[in-house]
Structures are given as structure tokens and as C-alpha cells.
Amino acid sequence: AEEGMRFENSFCPYPVCTPSRYSLLSGRYVHEHRGSNNHCTLAPDIATFPRLLRDAGYKTRSVGKMHFTPTYLDVGFEEMCLAEQDGPGRWDDDYHRALMREGLVDFNDLEDQRDEYRTRARQEYGDAFGALPSNLPEAWHTTTWIGDRAAEALEGWTGGGNLLMAGFVKPHHPFDPPKLWQDAYDPDKLTLLPGWTETCFEHDLNLHRGYFPHEKLTESALRRIMAYYYATIEQIDAQVGRMVAILKRKGLYDTTMILYTSDHGEYMGFHHMLLKGNHMYDPLAKVPLLIKYPESAPGIAGEKRRGISNALVTNLDVAPTVLFQAGIPPADIMRGNNLAAPGPEREMVFCECGRGRVMSRTRTHKLLLDQVRNEALFFDLEADPLEMKDLSSDRDNRAEMRRHRKAIKEWRPFEQMPEPYLDENAPVIDRPNVPPRDLSHRPGIIAYYEKRW
């Protein structure tokens, strides 16, 4: 952050893992690429920045969580070493096969992520809202395991023409730091984050009552969750630090572009809620975005290279920004902006979730619109940055609301919403670690985890 740009108003296009990741790769909104749930496919004819880089001669590699269907979907990475969490990908990936060879089980993830295990979860799991220490040694915790694979990839870099995408599972729930990290923060010394309320809002409960019941969340439980959440973030920071140190030791740091972001946010007590799956309030829709440009990067004005930006940006901007630094024109279908280029800033940013729910946000106002139910929440972010007071019935805001509704209709006509795209037989990469397409490996690994449970 000190040597690059920190974007204070960066938003994901869809606060769910897979749809958001497909948008980051393709520079397209979810209603355009049609990957609108966690079990869907990015069509092979949609351009992605890894594929364009690979076509230009770059060596492209991904490690960690990707959350694709099929698991090793070819989106432009020549090599993929995966550690998935939910969905069938956990029965295919490198990480869970490695755990099986080692005789280990990621117990916390099983009881949190898989419905067939969650129904049998420990009482303490529910009482702690999933905030329990990992049962795994640190070396086999996903964060360290992914960091090790990322470090190995960077050690193999020589010169330019390399892309590495490292996808950490954490700090996604369950909140389960390994023992070495679990005491990094004292729950009693933490400050509750802005937006915490003593009870839930009725309009939030009407939309979704929570993966864990929001109404049962207590301040003491939240403090423990926060402590473990912060610990898992700090554990990721340590792995990123390893990666930076390798680049510096190899003399590649100054010529490398580093981009740090996430696929969605987390309520962490905001409006008395936890996780995601409710209204697109800022803690959910906002994501970190840090960009450290190469020292010799072309066409970047000083104010774009280092500092803090309050511009409204989105993860759709990642693809064109990366491609510009590589000297590769972005695909015509990419909607994002090159964040290093001069020019006017966008006036409004959009986020969507499900078939009819959308968010439009300017610097000063936000509209949360349910196009199916024709329901809306409207907030004045200057007077009410924590989105506590719904002004959708306020006569004084009708003109601004109409402006937002008009912008949403132009951006995403509800009548044209496509069905999710799924192709279990879409092209996958050709590498020895990719399991057979007939899925003959799955019964054995599923049986192993059931037995060890």
C-alpha cells in the first residue's frame, strides 16, 4: 500500500465467490457472462486476462481457491494447483488429495461448508458461529499450504512474462486460524466495527435470517469471531510477505505488478449480521484493492501510481488494468476501466445478486432495488454512511431515486436476465494433476472423508 495505490471505494460486482471471480477474470458483469451462482461455468468463448496473457506468451499459473466448474476449467492458466472449499471441487483439487495422502481431514471446513456434515456439526460449532481453532497443523492449513505453492511458483520465475494468481480461502468462514495464530488478538481488547446494532433490522431479517441465525449473535460471540477473523487475515499477510520477499531477493520486485483484492466482503457485526447473503451494504459490496505498479510502468501519471484514491472502482477494472501494463489491448467486451489511465471517474458503480437484486451507488447515495418484489431501500451516505435510515419513502429523494432507477434499467434491463450457464464438460487444462473427466476418483475421496469424520 505504501508503494502503490489504495482504493478506498472499490466494489465487487456480485458478492458471491464464483460469479465475482468470473467477473474479475473477464472484466464483464455477471448478467453478461452468465456465471451467476457457485456451480456454474464461464463460457470458453469469453475472453479473460489470463487467456490473453497466455496467448501473448506469458507463463500463467494459479494456486489456491478458484471455485470453477469444472474444477480445472481452462480460463487461461497453463498450470493450476488448487485448494477448494465448498462444492464438488473439494473432491477434485490438489489440496484435499494431499490431505488424504497425509491421513488428515479439514474437519472445520467439512462441518461448515458441506450440508451433509453441517447437519451433524458439533454443538460448539453453532454456539461459536464457526469460530473454532483449526484441527490441522499450520503447514496443512489452507493459508500456509497455498502460500507454499505460491512461493514455489515465484521461485521458478526468471525474467518477465509471468502471471501468478494466488487465491486464499480465508478469511472466508469458518473462522479457524491454526493454533499458532489463534491468540494473535484478544477479543476483549477489540473495538466493535462501525455499524454494529444491538438488534437486527426487520428488512434484513425479511430478506435472509442468516447462515448462522443473526438474531442469536451476541457481542461476546462477535468479539471471538473478530479475533479469529483478524488472525486469519494476518496469516494471509504473512504469506504475501513471503511472496514479496522472494520477488525482492530475485531482483524482480521493482518490475512486478502486484494486485491485492477479494471477491466479496463480510458484515462482521454490521446491522447485527454475520457473513454475507443479505443486502448489498458497503461492508459486503466493498472489497480491498491495492495496486503496486512496476517502476517502469508506462503511461501512469504520478497521482495514479501512489497514494489513496477515493474514485468509485470495481473488480471489472482489474482485467483492463493488468492487460494495459502488459501492453496487450483488452477485449472489446471488457467493461472495466484501466485504473492507471487519465480520464473522468465513473459516477456510479453497480453490484448485483440473484435474479432481481441490484445496487447502484454514487459517492453520496445508494439504492438497493429488488426488481422482482419491486422493493427498495435508499440511503443518503453523506448523512448516514452506516446505512441505518431508509429514505425510500422520503419525498425529497424521489428525483435522486428516479436517477438511480433509470441508470439501473440502462445498465441491466431486468427483462433480459439470462439463465445461469453450466457446462460440466467445458474444456479443462491438460496437466498431470487434473483428475479424470469420468470422475472415477470421487467415490474414493468422498468415502475417505466420511470414514475419517
N, C-alpha and C positions, 0 to 999 in steps of 0.2 A: 504493500500500500504506500509506503514512503517513497518508493521509486517508480510509482505508476499512478494510474487514475483510480480513484474510488468513487463509484457511482452510488449516490445516496437514494436515488429514486429508480431503482432497477426492478423490473417486474417479470414474473414468469407469464407465459401465455395461457397456461392451463395448470392449476395447482394439483396435478396428479402425475405420478412418476413417468410412465411411458409416454403419454401424449406430450408432456413438456419436453422430454428428451428428444422425441422425433422433431419437434419444432426447433429446438436448439441446433440439431444437425442439418435440418433442411432450410431454415430461415422462413418457414411457412406457418401460418396459423393452423390450428388443429382441424378446423372445419374445412380447410383446404387439403391437408394431407390425409385426413380421414382416420387417423390413428387415435381414436377418442376414448380408449379405455386401456387397462393394464394388460389386456390379452388381445393385441391387435398387431397389425403389420404395417410398416412403411413400404409402400409400393416400390418395386425396384426401378421404376422409371422416374422417380423423384430425385432430383439432384441433391447431394449433400456436400458439405465442405470436405469431409474425409475422402469422398469419392473423387472430387475434383482435384484434391491434392495428390491422391494416388495416381490419377490419370496424368498428372504433370510430373510424375517421377518421384514423389515423396514416398518414404517408407512410413507406413501408417500402422499404428498399433493401439489397441485399447486394453485396459486391465480393470478388473473390478466389476461393479454393477452397471449393466446396460439396460436390462429389463426389456429385451426384444422378443418377438415371436416371428419365426422360430428363434431359439436361443442364440444361435450364432449367425443371425441374419447378416447378410452382406450389405452394409451401408457404406462401405469404402475402407474398412480396416483390413489390412492384409493378414494381421495376426490378432487374435483375441484370447485373453486369458481371464476367465470370468469368475466372479463371486456374486451370485444372485441371492435374493432373499425370499421373495414370495413367488407364487406361480410355479408352473412346471419347470421353469429354468433352473430351479434349485436341484432338480433331479438330473440335469444335463451338465452343469457347469464344472469347471476345474476344481473349485474350492471344495464342494461337497464330496466329490470323488476323492480328493486328497484327505478330507476328514475321515472318510470311510476307511481308506488305507491305513490311517493312523489309529483307527479304533476310537475316534472321537465323535461327538454329537453336539451340534449347536442348539442346546436344549432351549435357551431363551427364545431364539427365533422360531423354533417349531411351535411352542405354545402361544406365541404372539401372532404369527403370520399364517399358520395353516388352520383352517376351520376344524379339520378332523382332530387336531391336537388341542386347539383352544377350548373346545368343549370339555376337555379333560385336564385343563390347566390347574396348577396349584392354587389354593385359596390365597396364598400370599401374593401371587401374581396379580390377581384382581385388586386386592387391597392396596398394592403398591403402584397400581396403574402401569405395570410393566417395568418399573424402575427397580431392578434387581441386579446384583453383580453378575457378570458373565461366568458361566461354568467352565469356560475354556482358558487355557494358558494364554498369556498375551501373544505369544508367537502365532497362535492359531485363531486369535480374534480377527474378524474380517479387516479391521482397520490396519493392523500390523501386516497381515498377510497380503493385502492389496498394496500397502507401502513397499513391501519387499519386492513384489513383482514390478512395481513402477521403478524402483531403484535398479533392478536388474536391467530393465529396458533402457534406462538412461545411461547405465554403464556401457552399453553397447553402441551408444551414439558416437559417430565420427563425422565431424564437419556438419554441413547443413542438410536440409531436405528430410527432416524427421518430424513426425507428429505423434505425440502420446496423449491419449485421453485416459485419465485415471478417475474412475467413478467410485467414490467411497460410499458404502452402505449407510454409515452413520452420518449425522446424528438421528436418523430415522428410528422410530420406536422398533423394538423395545429399547429402553434406556438402560443399557447393560455394559458399562465400562468394565474392563478386566480389573483384577484385584489391585494391580499396581497403580491404577488411576482412580479407583472408586472413592478415595478420601481426598482427592485434589481440592474439593470445595466443601466448606462447612455450611450445611443447609441453613443453620440459624443465623449466619452472618450475611446471607444473600438478601438483596433488595428485590421485592416483587416487581415485575416489569410493569410499565405504564399500561393501563387498560384493564388491570385486574378488577373485577367486581365481586361483591360478596355473594351474589346470586346470578343466575342465568337470565338473559333476556328471553321473553316469550317467543319473539320472532325467530330467535336462534334455535330454540328447542323445537319449534314447529317445523323447521327445516330438517334437522337431524339431532337426535338426542346424544350422539357420541359413540365412538368405538368403545371407549370406556364411558359410563354414564356421567355426563357433565355435571349433573346435579349432585353427584356424590363426591366431587372433587373438593378437597379441603386445603387450607393453607399449608398445613404441615406436610401433606402428601405432595403438594406442588413444590415446596422447598426441596424435598428429596429429589423429585424429578428434575428440577432445575440444576441441582448439584451434579447429577449424573449426566444430564444433557450437556452442561458446560464441560464436564470431564471428557466426554466423547468428542467434543469439538477440539479441545486442547490436544487430544490424542491424534486427531487428524492433522492439526497444526504441526505436531512433531514430525509426522511423516512428510508433510510438504516441506518442512525444514530440511529433512534428509535429501529430498529431491533437489532443492535449491543448492545445497552444499555440494552435491555431485556435479551439477552444472558449473559451479564456480571452480571446483577443483579441476575439471576438464577444460576450463577456459571457454565454456560455451554460454555462460550466463548472460553476458552482455549482448550476444547475438540471438538470444532466445526470447520469444514472446511467451509470457505466462498469463493465463486467464483463469480466474477462480470464480466459480459461481455455483448455483444449486438449482434443482428442478422445481422446488416449491418451498414455502415457509412452514411455520408452525405457530399455533396460537400461544402455547406456553402460558396459559392462565388468562389470556385476553378474553374479556367478556365471560370469564368463568368457564373457559373451554380449553380443551387439550387436543393435540394432533391437528387434523385437517378435516375436510368433509362438510364444512358449513359455508357461511357467506364469505365472499372474497374480500375480507377485511385486509388491511395492509400487512399485518404480521403473516398472513398466509400467502398473499399475492406477491409481496416484496421478496426479493432474493438478493444475496450479496453479489456484487460484481466488481472485481479488481482486475485491472489490466496493466501488466508491466510490458512496455513495448521494447523491441530491440533498440540499442543505442543508435544504430544507423538506419532506423525505420524511416522510410520515405514519406513525405507529404504530411507530416504531423506538425501542426503549429504548437508552440510551447505550451499554451494553455490546454491543449488536448493531451499532452504527453504525461504531465504530472499534476497532482493536486486532487481536489474534490469537485465533482460535478453534481449539480442538482437537476440536470436535464432528465426528462422522462425517457427512459430507455427500456428495452425489452430483450429477452434472450433471443429473439429473432435477429437481433443485431450482431450476434456472435459470428454467424457464418460469413456475412459480407466483410466484417472487420478482420477476421482471420485471413480470408482469401486475399483481401487487398494487401496485407503485409507480405503475402507470398507472391504478389504480382500476378494473381490469377483473377480474371473477371468473374464476379458472381453470376450464378444462373439468373436468367431473366425472371424466373418465377419467385425468386427470393424477395421477401417483403421488407427485410430489415435494412438498417442504415449502417454505413461504415462509420463507426464512432470516432475514428481519427480524422475524418474529413471535415472541412469547414462547411458551414451552411446553417440554415434555420433548424431549430429544435422542434420536435413534434409537440403539438398542442395537447394531444390526448393519447392515452395508452389504453389498450383493451386486454381483457382476460375473459376466458370463457370456461364453463364447466358443465358437463351434462348436455342435454339436448336444448335447453332453453335458457340457461342461466348465464348472464354476461355481466361484466363490469366495465364501465367507462370511467376514466379518471383523468382529470386535469390537475394542475398544481393546487387548485383551490376547491374543487368539488368532486364528488364521486356518486355515481348512480349504480346501484345493484338492481338489475332487472331480471325478473323471471318471465320469460316470454310465453311460457305455457300457461302459467297461472295468472298472468297479467298483474303481477305484484311487484312492488318496487320499494327500495329504501334509498334515501337521498341524504347526503351529508355535506355540510359546509366544513371543509377540512381546515380552513383558517381559524374558525371559531371553535371547532370541535375535532381536533386531529385524532382523537381516540374513538371516533365514530359511535358516540353514545346516543345522540339525539337525531332521530329520523325526521327529516323535514319534507317527506314526500307529499304531505297534505298541506304544506305551507303555501299560501297563495303567492307570496313574494318570490318563490323559487320556481314558479311554473315556466318562465321563459328559459331559464337555465336547464331545467329538466327536459324541455322540448328539444333544446340543442343537443343534449346527450342522446335522447331517443333517436333523433334524426341521424346522428353520427353512427349509432349502433346499426340502424337499418341499412345505411350505406356500406358499412363495414361487413356485416354478416346478416343478409336477409334470412329471416327465420324460415321462410318457405323453402329455401334451397339447402337446408341442412341435410347432408348425406348420411347414410348408414355407416357404421364403423367398418373399416376394411381389415379383413383377416385372411391370410393365406399361409396355412401351416406348412405348405410345400414351397414357399418362396426360396430363392437362391440363398445358400449359406456359403461361408468361406470354405476353402479347400485346405484344411490343415489336419495334421495327425491327431490333435486333441479334440476335434469335433466328433461327437458320438454319432452312431449310425442313424440314418434317416428313418429306419423302421422302428426306432425307439425300443429296440430289444434290450437295451441296458437298463431301462427304467424299473421294471419289476424288482430286480436285484437290489438296487439302491433304495427303493421305497421300502422293501422288506427289511433292509438293514436298519434304517432309522426307526421303523416300527418296533423292531426287536430291542434296539438299544433304549428306546423310550421306556 
